[in-house]
Amino acid sequence: MKLGITGADGLLGFHARCYLHALKDRHEIRLANRSTFSSNDALDQFVDGLDGILHFAGMNRGDEDQVEVGNIDIARTLLSALRRTDARPRIAYANSIHHSRETGYGRGKRAAAELLRQWGAEHGVRVGNFILPHVFGEGGKPFYNSVVATFCYQLARQDEPQIDSDGELELLHAQDVVEHMMSWMSDVDAQDGMLRLSGTPMRVSTLLEDLRALRHRYVEQGAVPDLDEHVHLRLFNTLRSYLYPVLYPRPLVLHKDARGELFEAVKADQGGQIFLSTTVPGATRGNHWHLRKIERFLVISGSGTIRIRKLFSDDILTFEVSGDRPAYIDIPTLHTHSITNTGEGLMQTLFWSNEIFDPAHPDTYPEAVLS
């Protein structure tokens, strides 16, 4: 399919790009941001010939009247481009559980959804009005629209988060939103209209307690916590995105006696897989990325360079590692990474993943760190 993503620079836009990047051989992807919407020519080029649109563009902060009008104008601008080009893509619209409230945001989202519905009915095109609960994920902007992002940011910096109102949340990770939308987009028999996505209920105080526990177990006690619950894996990976890169490389305690030396490479409250590799001088391993997997790199002999680049970014962080100074790096999700032997002899590297490798579902997507 030819798919377009509006609001491509936002949280859902970034996660949609990552999700579809893993399927890059299957879809042609186009991106639209604020500058695209400010130009009729650019927006016409964006929508022309599309099979589907993931419509995330919107306003959720500012003056009440501006937020209301802004969300309506975004929908009208998109629909004007669809009419000018006679494009008729299926649309998955990111609405909110707040759409029924009598606020500027609620009225604007509700009116925008109705405009999209009317266009779909007029042209015989399916429009999915996805009602989303509290969405969070790696790369979220703190102090903006997700208390998860704010708490993770503060805990990563050892600040003391404050709870203004201990309300009930319903948490849904951005990748889960995109997965639901793409399943709907590819289903020829999918229903249109209002589609309510469910998340995990949790009070704000419980969220903060859980994030504190995850950080304490991971940072203070050096262990990967129990992540059997899906929401805790997603929260942990989100928290790790704020701990990276300042936490790494993470030095290990080296225990010495007459017999030699010992250090604890991985401590985890769940299983996973550990394997050891040897790498010849000049050779590189990796050059791939993961959507969900936690992965630890630990050189135990020789020396090497670990390079990590966030998807769609040109900035590369470089870490020099050596078996003489054991220190691990836990690779953040949605970042491509590699390790190169920069020494003169064999390099031995210990790798750990929180899940056993499954060839049918590897969660491993090739992409070079260096272009």
N, C-alpha and C positions, 0 to 999 in steps of 0.2 A: 504493500500500500504506500501511497504518498500521504504522509502525515504532517500536519502542522501543529506547532506548540506555541500558543500565545502566553505572554507572561514568562518567557523563556528564562529571564534572569532571576525569577523568584524561586522560592523553596520547592514548590511542586514542579515548576519548569525545569529546575536543575535535576531533580530526581527522575522526571520523565525522560530527560535526555540521557541520563545514566542507564535507565532501564532499557530504552530503545537502542542505546549504544551497544548493549550486550547482544542485541538482535540486528546489528547493522547490516547483515547480509539480506535481511528480509524486507526492510522498509527504507524509503527515501524520506529524510527528515528535513523540514524547514522550520526556521525559528522566527518568532516575531516578538519584539520588545517595544518600549515606548516610542522609540524613533520610527519603527515600522508603522505604528498607528498614526504618527504625525504626517505621513506622506501617503496620499492616495495611490500613487504609482507603486510605492514599495509594498503597500498592503495588497494591491491588486496582484502583483507578482507573487506575493506570499500565498494567496488563496487559490490562484488559478490552477485548476486541474487537481486539486487535493481530493483524496478519498475520505479523509477524516481530519478533524481538528480536536485537539485537547485544549480546551479553552480555560486557561487559568488567569488571564489578565483581569485585574480588578483593583479597586481601591478599598482599603480597610482602615485607613488612618486619616485624620484631618477634620475639618469643619463638617458638621452633620449634613448640611445642605450640599456641600461640595462632594462628599462621599456618595450621597444619593445620586446626584446628577452625574458624577463621574462614572459610576458603574453602569448607568443607563446609556451614557454616551459611548462607552466602550463597546457595548453590545450593538448599538445603532451603527457605529463606524464599521464594525466587522460585517454586519449584514449589508451595509451599503456596498462594500467591496464584493461580497458574494453576488449581489444583484448586478453590479456592473460587469462582472466577469462571467455571469451565469454559472458560477461554480456551485455544486450541490454536495458538499461533503457531509458525512455524518458528524455530529457535534456532541462531544462529551463536555458538559459544562460543570465547572467546579463551583457549586453553590455551598451554602452554609446552613447549619442547624439554626442560625440566627435569622434566617430569611423571613420567618413569620413575625419577628419582633417589629414594633413600631418605632424603629430607630432609622436614622439616615441610611445606615449600612443595610439593615433588614429590608427597608423599602426599595433601595437601589438594587439589591441582589434579586429580590422578588420580581421587580419590574423587568430587569434584564432577562431573567428566565422566561418570562411571559413573551417578550419580544422574540426570543429564540424559538420558543414553542410555536408561535404564530408563523414564523418563517418556515419551520419544518412542516407544519400542516399545509401551508400554501404550496410547497414544492414537493410534497411527498417524501420528505427526508426525515430520518429518525434523529431526534434530539434527546439525549440523556441528561436529565436535570439531577446531577449527583449531589445529594445532601450530605455534606461532610461534617463530622464532629471535629474535635480539637486535633489538628494535624501537626505532627512534629517530625524531625529527622535531622540527619547530619547537615551542617551548613546553615541551620536556621539562624535568623538574626535575633540576638538577645534584645530584650526591652522593646520588642516590636509586637508580634502577635502570637507568640508561643511562650507560655510560662516554662515549658520544658527547656527551651533554648536559654532562657534567662537563668534558670537554676543551674544548668550545666555550665554555663559561662562563669557564674559566680563561684561554684564549687571548684572548678578547675583553677581558679585564682585564689582559692582559700578565703573568699569573702563569705559573709554570713547572710544567706538569703532571708528575706522577710516575706511573710504571708499577709497580704492585705485582706483577703477574704478566702476562707477555707471552704470554697465551693466544690461541687461535684464536677469532675471532668470526664470526658469520654475520649480516650487517646487512640489515635490511629496514625501509624507511620506512613510517611509520604510514599514509600515504595509499595505499600499495600493499596493505597489509593490508585496509583498508576496501574498496578496489576489488575484491579477490578475494572478500571476504565478500558484497558486494552483487551480484556476478556470480552467486555461488552462490544467494543469496536469491531472485533473480528468475528462476532457471532451474527450470522445473517438473520437469525430469528430473534435477536435480542429485543426486549420490549423497550419502548421509549417512555417519556414522561418522567415522573419523580422517582428517583432511585436512592433510597436511604442506605448509606453505608454505616455499619456498626463498628464501634471500637471497644476498648476496655474501660469500664467504669473505674474511677479512682478519685479520691478526694485530693485536693491540693496538698494537704499535710502528708498524706500517704505517699504521694509522688515524691515530695522532698525527702521523706524518710527513706524511701527505696533508693533514691539517687545517692543520698549520703552513705547508705550501706554499701552500694556498689562501688563508690569511690574509696571508702575505707578499706574494703576487702582488697581492692585492686592496687591502690596507691600505697596505703599504709602497711598492709599485710602482704603485699606482693603476690596475691593469688587472683586468678580469674574466677569470678563468683559463679554461683549456680545460675544458669541461664536456661533452665528447662522451659520456662514460660516464654512464649513468643514476645510478649511486650517487654520483658526484661532484657532479652537479647537486643531488641530495637533501642531500648533506653540506654543500654550499655554502650552500643556502638555510637549512639548520639553523644553520650558523655565523652567517649574516647576522642571524638572529633574535636572537642575543645581542649583536651589534654595534649593533643598533638599540635606542634612538634616539641613543646617545651619540656615534656616529661622524658624525652628520649635523647640519646641512648640511656637506658636505665641500668646503672651499675649493679653488679651482684656481690653478695658477701662471699669472700673466698676463705674457706676454712683450711688451715694448714696444720699438719702434724708430721711425725717421722715417716709416715707411710706415703705422704704426698699431699695433694690438694683436692678439695671437693667444693662444689657449689651447686645450688638448687637451680636447675634450668627453667623448669615450669612447675608452678603449683596451681592446681585448678580444682574447683569443686564439682567438676563434671569430667567426662572422658575426653575424647578427641584422639588425635593421632600425632605421634612424634616420629620423625625420621631424620637420618643423618646423611649428608652428602659430602662428597669430595669434589673439588673444582680445580682444574689445572690452571696455571698462571695465564692471565689474560682472558679467560673464559667468563661468560656472563650467564646467570640463571635468572628466571623470572620473566620480566617484561609482560606482566599480566596484572589483572585487577579483579576485585571481588565485590559483589553486591551486599553480602551479609557475613562472610566468613571472617573470623578472627584468626590472624596468622602472626606467629612470632619468629623472628630471625635472630639467631645467636651463633656467632663465629666462635669456635672453641680452639682452633689452631690456624695459624697463618693470618693473613690480613686481607681486608677487602673494602670495597666501597658500596654502600647501599644508596640507591637513588630512588626518590619518591616524587611523583608528580600528580597533583589533583587533576581529575578528568577535565578536559576543555581549557586547561590552564597551561601557560608556557613556563611557569615558575617551577624549578626543580630544587628540592632540598637534598643535600648530600651529607652522608654520615660515614665517617671513617671508623672502621671497627677492626678489632684484633683479638686473637685468642690470648694474648698477653694481658689484656685488660677486659675480661668477660663483661659484656653489657648487651642487653637485648633491646630490640626495637619491635614494637607491635605495630603492624601495618594498618593504617586506617582504611576503612571501606571507601570505595569510590575513588581510589588512588592507584594508579599503575606504579609498579615498583620492580626493581632489579637489584641483583648483587653481583659484583665483579671481583674476581681474584686479582688484587693489585700487588701481591707479593711474588717472591721468587720460587716458592715451593707450593705444594698442595695446600689448599684451604679446606678445612673441615667446618661444615655449618650444620647446626642443629635447627630443624624446623618443627614447629608445633602448630597444629590447627585445632580449633575447637570441635570440628566434625571430621569423621572418617571420610576419606575421599570416595566419592561415588561417581564412576565414569558416566552414568546416565544423567546425573545432575551435579556437575563438577563445580559450579559457581566460580569458574575460572575463565577469564576472557582475555585473549592475547591483545596486547597493545604495547608498543615500544615506549620506554620512558623518554629516550632521546630520539628526536625525529631525524 
